Amino acid sequence: MITISLSEDKRLQLKSATALYVGENDFERIRILLPAKVCENAVDGYDVQLHVSNVETKEYFKYSLDPKPAKSGFVATVNVGIDLTDQVQTLNLALYMKKGNEVGITNPVSISINEPAAEQDEILPRSVLIERIAELEAETAEKAALIENLNGQILDLTAQVETLTANKAELEAEIQTLTETVSALQSEVDALTSEKAETERQIATLDVASASIETVLQGGSIT
């Protein structure tokens, strides 16, 4: 419980404060101790309010108090609801005392809303942890063997690629040589074809001449 006390000379003091945490709701209370009189004014004649404001944003809430008679004056309580514990923040508490046009305001006192401790992971029994370690070691060994096997395959395939690359270069050189040979032979074929055509033309000319000579020899005439 948080306890604040107001003196007769209107000084507000924080007497005690348990820690408040984000997410708490209607679990903690703020207790306000009031004297019978403040600055010679009887407290029971005033509407007493608790004002709570965020130190940084100035956002605030106010609660009307219902003071009950106590040994040395009055006591009132306010439940700490989620409106005050929705975030980590520092809050100022002050009392306002109102009666008609009369208003009395106390000095503020500060309280903090803290982040709750993070939940810790459950600690499993030692036997369960040892069993899990054995499982992880077995899985690790299996994966390591697979990695070694795959690395071997990679090395083999790399060697094959290197061999095929060398063979490709040799074959490309051979193709180039054969292409050049084909080109040279084609030139020779073209020359021989031309020579053959010329020879055939000459033979045809000789055949015509031979036919004429044969006709003359047989007593004929060449027309």
BAGUTOR-351885 format. One record per residue: residue number from 1; x, y, z of N, C-alpha, C in turn; residue in one letter. Coordinates in steps of 0.05 Angstrom, whole numbers, always signed. Example, Ala and Ser with C-alpha at 12.3 -4.5 7.8 and 13.67 -1.06 7.14 Angstrom:
! BAGUTOR-351885
(pt 1 (+264 -114 +156) (+246 -90 +156) (+264 -66 +156) A)
(pt 2 (+257 -45 +142) (+273 -21 +143) (+258 +1 +157) S)
END
This chain:
! BAGUTOR-351885
(pt 1 (+17 -24 +0) (+0 +0 +0) (+18 +25 +0) M)
(pt 2 (+8 +45 -14) (+21 +71 -15) (+7 +89 +6) I)
(pt 3 (+23 +102 +23) (+11 +119 +43) (+23 +147 +40) T)
(pt 4 (+5 +167 +38) (+14 +195 +37) (+0 +209 +60) I)
(pt 5 (+14 +228 +72) (+4 +242 +96) (+5 +272 +92) S)
(pt 6 (-17 +285 +99) (-19 +314 +97) (-17 +326 +125) L)
(pt 7 (+1 +346 +127) (+5 +359 +153) (-14 +382 +156) S)
(pt 8 (-16 +393 +180) (-34 +416 +185) (-25 +441 +170) E)
(pt 9 (+1 +442 +163) (+11 +466 +148) (+11 +460 +118) D)
(pt 10 (-4 +440 +109) (-9 +434 +80) (+15 +423 +66) K)
(pt 11 (+31 +408 +80) (+54 +394 +68) (+47 +365 +64) R)
(pt 12 (+49 +356 +39) (+43 +328 +33) (+69 +312 +33) L)
(pt 13 (+69 +289 +46) (+92 +272 +48) (+85 +243 +40) Q)
(pt 14 (+105 +230 +27) (+102 +202 +21) (+113 +186 +45) L)
(pt 15 (+95 +173 +59) (+103 +159 +83) (+114 +131 +77) K)
(pt 16 (+101 +117 +58) (+110 +90 +50) (+99 +84 +23) S)
(pt 17 (+113 +67 +8) (+104 +60 -19) (+114 +33 -27) A)
(pt 18 (+96 +15 -31) (+103 -11 -44) (+106 -6 -74) T)
(pt 19 (+122 -23 -87) (+127 -20 -115) (+101 -26 -131) A)
(pt 20 (+96 -9 -151) (+73 -13 -169) (+84 -22 -197) L)
(pt 21 (+69 -40 -210) (+79 -50 -235) (+58 -47 -257) Y)
(pt 22 (+67 -45 -282) (+49 -43 -305) (+31 -68 -305) V)
(pt 23 (+6 -63 -309) (-14 -85 -311) (-29 -91 -286) G)
(pt 24 (-20 -80 -263) (-35 -84 -239) (-62 -70 -240) E)
(pt 25 (-82 -81 -228) (-109 -69 -229) (-125 -76 -204) N)
(pt 26 (-133 -55 -190) (-150 -58 -166) (-138 -77 -146) D)
(pt 27 (-112 -77 -144) (-98 -95 -124) (-85 -79 -102) F)
(pt 28 (-72 -57 -110) (-59 -39 -91) (-78 -16 -85) E)
(pt 29 (-72 -2 -62) (-88 +21 -55) (-69 +44 -47) R)
(pt 30 (-80 +68 -50) (-66 +92 -41) (-82 +102 -16) I)
(pt 31 (-69 +103 +7) (-82 +112 +31) (-73 +141 +37) R)
(pt 32 (-92 +158 +42) (-87 +186 +47) (-94 +193 +77) I)
(pt 33 (-75 +202 +92) (-79 +210 +120) (-83 +240 +121) L)
(pt 34 (-105 +248 +132) (-112 +277 +134) (-114 +286 +163) L)
(pt 35 (-104 +310 +169) (-109 +320 +196) (-137 +331 +199) P)
(pt 36 (-145 +338 +223) (-172 +349 +227) (-174 +377 +215) A)
(pt 37 (-151 +392 +215) (-151 +419 +204) (-126 +422 +187) K)
(pt 38 (-129 +438 +165) (-106 +446 +148) (-107 +476 +146) V)
(pt 39 (-85 +489 +155) (-84 +518 +154) (-108 +530 +168) C)
(pt 40 (-115 +518 +192) (-137 +527 +209) (-165 +522 +196) E)
(pt 41 (-165 +508 +174) (-191 +502 +161) (-199 +473 +167) N)
(pt 42 (-223 +469 +176) (-233 +442 +182) (-235 +425 +157) A)
(pt 43 (-222 +403 +156) (-221 +386 +132) (-249 +376 +124) V)
(pt 44 (-265 +370 +144) (-291 +358 +138) (-310 +377 +124) D)
(pt 45 (-302 +401 +120) (-319 +420 +105) (-311 +423 +76) G)
(pt 46 (-291 +408 +68) (-280 +411 +40) (-285 +385 +24) Y)
(pt 47 (-287 +390 -2) (-286 +367 -21) (-257 +362 -27) D)
(pt 48 (-247 +339 -18) (-219 +333 -21) (-216 +314 -45) V)
(pt 49 (-197 +321 -64) (-192 +305 -88) (-163 +298 -89) Q)
(pt 50 (-158 +274 -99) (-131 +265 -105) (-126 +269 -135) L)
(pt 51 (-106 +285 -142) (-99 +289 -170) (-73 +274 -175) H)
(pt 52 (-73 +258 -197) (-50 +242 -205) (-43 +250 -233) V)
(pt 53 (-17 +259 -237) (-10 +268 -264) (+17 +255 -272) S)
(pt 54 (+19 +249 -299) (+44 +239 -310) (+64 +261 -311) N)
(pt 55 (+88 +256 -300) (+109 +277 -298) (+116 +287 -326) V)
(pt 56 (+117 +270 -346) (+126 +278 -373) (+104 +289 -390) E)
(pt 57 (+82 +274 -392) (+60 +281 -411) (+40 +300 -398) T)
(pt 58 (+40 +302 -372) (+21 +319 -357) (-8 +307 -358) K)
(pt 59 (-11 +284 -370) (-38 +271 -369) (-45 +266 -340) E)
(pt 60 (-70 +270 -333) (-76 +266 -304) (-104 +254 -300) Y)
(pt 61 (-107 +243 -276) (-133 +233 -267) (-139 +246 -240) F)
(pt 62 (-164 +248 -233) (-171 +258 -207) (-192 +240 -194) K)
(pt 63 (-190 +237 -168) (-208 +220 -153) (-219 +235 -129) Y)
(pt 64 (-245 +236 -127) (-258 +248 -103) (-255 +229 -80) S)
(pt 65 (-246 +239 -57) (-242 +223 -33) (-266 +223 -15) L)
(pt 66 (-268 +202 +0) (-290 +199 +20) (-276 +195 +47) D)
(pt 67 (-266 +217 +59) (-251 +214 +84) (-268 +202 +107) P)
(pt 68 (-256 +183 +121) (-269 +172 +144) (-255 +181 +170) K)
(pt 69 (-269 +186 +191) (-256 +195 +216) (-236 +174 +225) P)
(pt 70 (-213 +184 +234) (-191 +167 +245) (-182 +179 +271) A)
(pt 71 (-163 +166 +284) (-153 +174 +310) (-143 +203 +310) K)
(pt 72 (-128 +211 +289) (-116 +238 +289) (-127 +255 +267) S)
(pt 73 (-150 +249 +257) (-162 +264 +235) (-180 +248 +218) G)
(pt 74 (-171 +244 +193) (-187 +228 +174) (-168 +210 +157) F)
(pt 75 (-180 +190 +145) (-166 +173 +127) (-184 +166 +103) V)
(pt 76 (-172 +166 +79) (-186 +159 +55) (-169 +140 +38) A)
(pt 77 (-181 +124 +22) (-166 +106 +5) (-176 +107 -24) T)
(pt 78 (-157 +102 -42) (-163 +101 -71) (-151 +75 -82) V)
(pt 79 (-167 +60 -96) (-156 +36 -109) (-139 +44 -133) N)
(pt 80 (-117 +30 -136) (-99 +35 -159) (-109 +19 -182) V)
(pt 81 (-123 +32 -201) (-135 +18 -224) (-116 +19 -248) G)
(pt 82 (-124 +6 -268) (-108 +3 -292) (-102 +30 -306) I)
(pt 83 (-119 +50 -299) (-114 +77 -311) (-87 +88 -302) D)
(pt 84 (-77 +79 -279) (-51 +89 -269) (-28 +70 -276) L)
(pt 85 (-35 +45 -283) (-14 +25 -287) (-13 +14 -315) T)
(pt 86 (-21 +30 -334) (-22 +20 -362) (+5 +23 -376) D)
(pt 87 (+24 +37 -363) (+50 +41 -376) (+71 +47 -354) Q)
(pt 88 (+97 +44 -362) (+118 +52 -344) (+118 +83 -343) V)
(pt 89 (+117 +94 -320) (+116 +123 -317) (+121 +132 -288) Q)
(pt 90 (+126 +158 -286) (+129 +170 -259) (+105 +188 -255) T)
(pt 91 (+92 +185 -232) (+67 +200 -227) (+71 +219 -203) L)
(pt 92 (+59 +242 -206) (+58 +261 -184) (+31 +260 -171) N)
(pt 93 (+30 +259 -144) (+5 +258 -129) (+3 +285 -114) L)
(pt 94 (-21 +297 -115) (-26 +322 -101) (-55 +322 -92) A)
(pt 95 (-60 +337 -70) (-88 +339 -60) (-99 +366 -66) L)
(pt 96 (-124 +367 -75) (-138 +392 -79) (-161 +392 -59) Y)
(pt 97 (-164 +415 -45) (-185 +418 -25) (-203 +441 -34) M)
(pt 98 (-228 +436 -39) (-246 +456 -50) (-271 +460 -33) K)
(pt 99 (-278 +485 -30) (-303 +493 -17) (-312 +519 -27) K)
(pt 100 (-332 +519 -45) (-340 +544 -58) (-317 +555 -74) G)
(pt 101 (-310 +580 -69) (-288 +592 -84) (-261 +586 -72) N)
(pt 102 (-261 +573 -49) (-235 +567 -35) (-223 +542 -47) E)
(pt 103 (-198 +544 -54) (-183 +521 -65) (-156 +519 -52) V)
(pt 104 (-149 +497 -40) (-123 +492 -29) (-109 +470 -45) G)
(pt 105 (-84 +474 -52) (-69 +454 -67) (-43 +447 -53) I)
(pt 106 (-37 +422 -51) (-13 +413 -37) (+10 +411 -56) T)
(pt 107 (+34 +408 -45) (+57 +401 -61) (+54 +372 -72) N)
(pt 108 (+67 +366 -94) (+64 +338 -105) (+85 +320 -92) P)
(pt 109 (+79 +294 -91) (+98 +273 -84) (+97 +253 -107) V)
(pt 110 (+120 +240 -112) (+122 +223 -136) (+122 +193 -129) S)
(pt 111 (+110 +178 -146) (+112 +148 -145) (+118 +138 -173) I)
(pt 112 (+128 +114 -175) (+136 +103 -201) (+120 +78 -208) S)
(pt 113 (+114 +75 -233) (+101 +50 -243) (+123 +36 -259) I)
(pt 114 (+130 +12 -250) (+153 -3 -261) (+145 -25 -280) N)
(pt 115 (+164 -32 -297) (+161 -55 -315) (+163 -81 -298) E)
(pt 116 (+144 -99 -300) (+145 -123 -284) (+169 -140 -294) P)
(pt 117 (+179 -157 -276) (+201 -174 -283) (+193 -194 -304) A)
(pt 118 (+210 -199 -323) (+204 -217 -345) (+201 -245 -334) A)
(pt 119 (+182 -260 -345) (+178 -287 -336) (+202 -304 -345) E)
(pt 120 (+212 -321 -328) (+235 -338 -334) (+225 -364 -346) Q)
(pt 121 (+241 -374 -364) (+235 -400 -376) (+235 -422 -355) D)
(pt 122 (+217 -441 -358) (+216 -463 -339) (+242 -479 -340) E)
(pt 123 (+253 -486 -317) (+277 -502 -315) (+268 -532 -315) I)
(pt 124 (+276 -546 -335) (+268 -574 -337) (+286 -592 -319) L)
(pt 125 (+276 -616 -312) (+292 -634 -296) (+318 -641 -310) P)
(pt 126 (+339 -647 -294) (+366 -653 -304) (+365 -677 -324) R)
(pt 127 (+349 -698 -317) (+347 -721 -334) (+336 -714 -362) S)
(pt 128 (+317 -696 -363) (+305 -688 -388) (+326 -672 -404) V)
(pt 129 (+341 -655 -391) (+361 -639 -405) (+383 -657 -416) L)
(pt 130 (+392 -677 -400) (+413 -695 -410) (+403 -711 -434) I)
(pt 131 (+378 -720 -433) (+366 -735 -455) (+365 -717 -480) E)
(pt 132 (+358 -692 -476) (+357 -674 -499) (+384 -669 -511) R)
(pt 133 (+405 -667 -493) (+432 -663 -503) (+440 -687 -520) I)
(pt 134 (+434 -711 -511) (+440 -735 -527) (+427 -734 -554) A)
(pt 135 (+401 -726 -554) (+387 -724 -580) (+400 -704 -598) E)
(pt 136 (+408 -681 -587) (+421 -660 -603) (+448 -669 -614) L)
(pt 137 (+463 -684 -597) (+489 -694 -606) (+485 -714 -629) E)
(pt 138 (+465 -732 -627) (+459 -751 -648) (+451 -737 -674) A)
(pt 139 (+434 -717 -672) (+425 -701 -695) (+449 -687 -707) E)
(pt 140 (+466 -676 -690) (+490 -661 -700) (+508 -680 -715) T)
(pt 141 (+513 -704 -704) (+531 -724 -718) (+519 -732 -745) A)
(pt 142 (+493 -736 -745) (+480 -744 -770) (+483 -722 -792) E)
(pt 143 (+478 -697 -783) (+481 -674 -802) (+510 -671 -811) K)
(pt 144 (+529 -675 -792) (+557 -673 -799) (+565 -694 -820) A)
(pt 145 (+555 -719 -817) (+560 -740 -836) (+549 -733 -864) A)
(pt 146 (+525 -722 -863) (+512 -714 -889) (+527 -692 -902) L)
(pt 147 (+537 -673 -886) (+553 -651 -897) (+578 -661 -910) I)
(pt 148 (+591 -680 -896) (+616 -692 -907) (+611 -706 -933) E)
(pt 149 (+589 -721 -934) (+582 -736 -959) (+576 -716 -982) N)
(pt 150 (+562 -695 -976) (+555 -675 -996) (+580 -660 -1005) L)
(pt 151 (+598 -655 -987) (+624 -642 -995) (+639 -660 -1014) N)
(pt 152 (+639 -687 -1008) (+652 -705 -1027) (+640 -705 -1054) G)
(pt 153 (+613 -704 -1055) (+600 -702 -1081) (+607 -676 -1096) Q)
(pt 154 (+608 -655 -1081) (+615 -629 -1093) (+643 -630 -1105) I)
(pt 155 (+663 -642 -1090) (+690 -644 -1101) (+691 -661 -1126) L)
(pt 156 (+676 -683 -1126) (+675 -701 -1150) (+663 -687 -1174) D)
(pt 157 (+641 -673 -1169) (+628 -658 -1191) (+646 -635 -1201) L)
(pt 158 (+660 -623 -1182) (+678 -601 -1190) (+700 -612 -1208) T)
(pt 159 (+711 -635 -1201) (+731 -648 -1218) (+720 -655 -1245) A)
(pt 160 (+696 -665 -1246) (+683 -672 -1272) (+680 -647 -1289) Q)
(pt 161 (+672 -625 -1276) (+668 -600 -1290) (+695 -591 -1302) V)
(pt 162 (+716 -592 -1286) (+742 -584 -1296) (+751 -601 -1319) E)
(pt 163 (+746 -628 -1317) (+753 -646 -1340) (+737 -640 -1365) T)
(pt 164 (+711 -636 -1361) (+694 -629 -1384) (+702 -602 -1396) L)
(pt 165 (+710 -584 -1379) (+719 -558 -1389) (+743 -560 -1407) T)
(pt 166 (+763 -577 -1398) (+787 -582 -1413) (+780 -596 -1440) A)
(pt 167 (+762 -616 -1437) (+754 -631 -1462) (+740 -612 -1481) N)
(pt 168 (+724 -594 -1470) (+709 -575 -1487) (+729 -557 -1503) K)
(pt 169 (+750 -548 -1489) (+770 -532 -1502) (+784 -547 -1525) A)
(pt 170 (+791 -573 -1519) (+804 -590 -1539) (+786 -594 -1563) E)
(pt 171 (+760 -600 -1557) (+741 -605 -1579) (+736 -580 -1596) L)
(pt 172 (+736 -557 -1582) (+732 -532 -1597) (+756 -527 -1616) E)
(pt 173 (+780 -533 -1606) (+804 -530 -1623) (+803 -549 -1647) A)
(pt 174 (+794 -574 -1641) (+792 -594 -1663) (+772 -586 -1683) E)
(pt 175 (+749 -575 -1673) (+728 -566 -1691) (+738 -544 -1709) I)
(pt 176 (+754 -526 -1697) (+765 -503 -1712) (+784 -514 -1734) Q)
(pt 177 (+800 -533 -1727) (+819 -545 -1747) (+804 -559 -1769) T)
(pt 178 (+783 -575 -1762) (+768 -589 -1782) (+752 -569 -1800) L)
(pt 179 (+743 -548 -1788) (+729 -527 -1803) (+747 -515 -1824) T)
(pt 180 (+772 -509 -1815) (+791 -498 -1834) (+798 -518 -1856) E)
(pt 181 (+800 -544 -1849) (+806 -565 -1869) (+784 -567 -1889) T)
(pt 182 (+759 -567 -1879) (+735 -568 -1896) (+735 -545 -1915) V)
(pt 183 (+742 -521 -1905) (+742 -497 -1922) (+763 -500 -1944) S)
(pt 184 (+787 -511 -1937) (+808 -514 -1958) (+800 -535 -1978) A)
(pt 185 (+788 -558 -1969) (+780 -579 -1987) (+757 -569 -2005) L)
(pt 186 (+740 -552 -1994) (+718 -541 -2011) (+729 -524 -2033) Q)
(pt 187 (+751 -509 -2027) (+764 -493 -2048) (+775 -511 -2070) S)
(pt 188 (+788 -533 -2061) (+799 -552 -2081) (+777 -564 -2097) E)
(pt 189 (+754 -572 -2084) (+732 -584 -2099) (+721 -564 -2119) V)
(pt 190 (+719 -539 -2111) (+709 -518 -2130) (+728 -516 -2154) D)
(pt 191 (+754 -516 -2148) (+774 -515 -2171) (+772 -539 -2189) A)
(pt 192 (+770 -563 -2177) (+767 -587 -2193) (+742 -588 -2210) L)
(pt 193 (+720 -578 -2198) (+695 -577 -2212) (+697 -558 -2236) T)
(pt 194 (+711 -536 -2232) (+715 -517 -2255) (+732 -529 -2277) S)
(pt 195 (+753 -543 -2267) (+771 -556 -2287) (+756 -578 -2302) E)
(pt 196 (+739 -594 -2288) (+723 -615 -2301) (+705 -603 -2322) K)
(pt 197 (+692 -581 -2315) (+674 -569 -2335) (+689 -560 -2360) A)
(pt 198 (+713 -548 -2355) (+729 -539 -2378) (+737 -563 -2395) E)
(pt 199 (+745 -585 -2382) (+753 -609 -2397) (+730 -621 -2413) T)
(pt 200 (+706 -622 -2400) (+683 -632 -2414) (+677 -614 -2439) E)
(pt 201 (+681 -588 -2436) (+676 -570 -2459) (+696 -576 -2482) R)
(pt 202 (+721 -581 -2474) (+741 -587 -2494) (+735 -614 -2508) Q)
(pt 203 (+726 -633 -2492) (+719 -660 -2504) (+696 -656 -2524) I)
(pt 204 (+677 -640 -2517) (+654 -635 -2535) (+664 -623 -2561) A)
(pt 205 (+683 -604 -2558) (+694 -591 -2582) (+709 -612 -2600) T)
(pt 206 (+724 -630 -2587) (+738 -650 -2602) (+719 -670 -2615) L)
(pt 207 (+697 -676 -2602) (+677 -694 -2614) (+665 -682 -2639) D)
(pt 208 (+660 -656 -2638) (+649 -643 -2662) (+670 -644 -2685) V)
(pt 209 (+695 -638 -2677) (+716 -638 -2698) (+720 -666 -2710) A)
(pt 210 (+719 -686 -2693) (+723 -714 -2703) (+701 -722 -2722) S)
(pt 211 (+677 -714 -2715) (+654 -720 -2732) (+657 -708 -2760) A)
(pt 212 (+668 -683 -2761) (+672 -670 -2787) (+693 -684 -2804) S)
(pt 213 (+715 -692 -2790) (+737 -706 -2804) (+726 -733 -2815) I)
(pt 214 (+710 -747 -2800) (+700 -773 -2809) (+682 -769 -2834) E)
(pt 215 (+668 -748 -2834) (+650 -743 -2857) (+666 -738 -2882) T)
(pt 216 (+689 -723 -2880) (+706 -716 -2903) (+719 -742 -2913) V)
(pt 217 (+728 -758 -2894) (+741 -783 -2902) (+722 -801 -2917) L)
(pt 218 (+697 -800 -2912) (+677 -817 -2926) (+667 -804 -2952) Q)
(pt 219 (+680 -782 -2960) (+673 -769 -2985) (+651 -749 -2983) G)
(pt 220 (+644 -743 -2960) (+623 -723 -2955) (+634 -695 -2954) G)
(pt 221 (+617 -677 -2950) (+626 -649 -2948) (+617 -637 -2921) S)
(pt 222 (+632 -619 -2912) (+625 -606 -2887) (+608 -581 -2893) I)
(pt 223 (+584 -580 -2884) (+566 -558 -2889) (+570 -536 -2868) T)
END
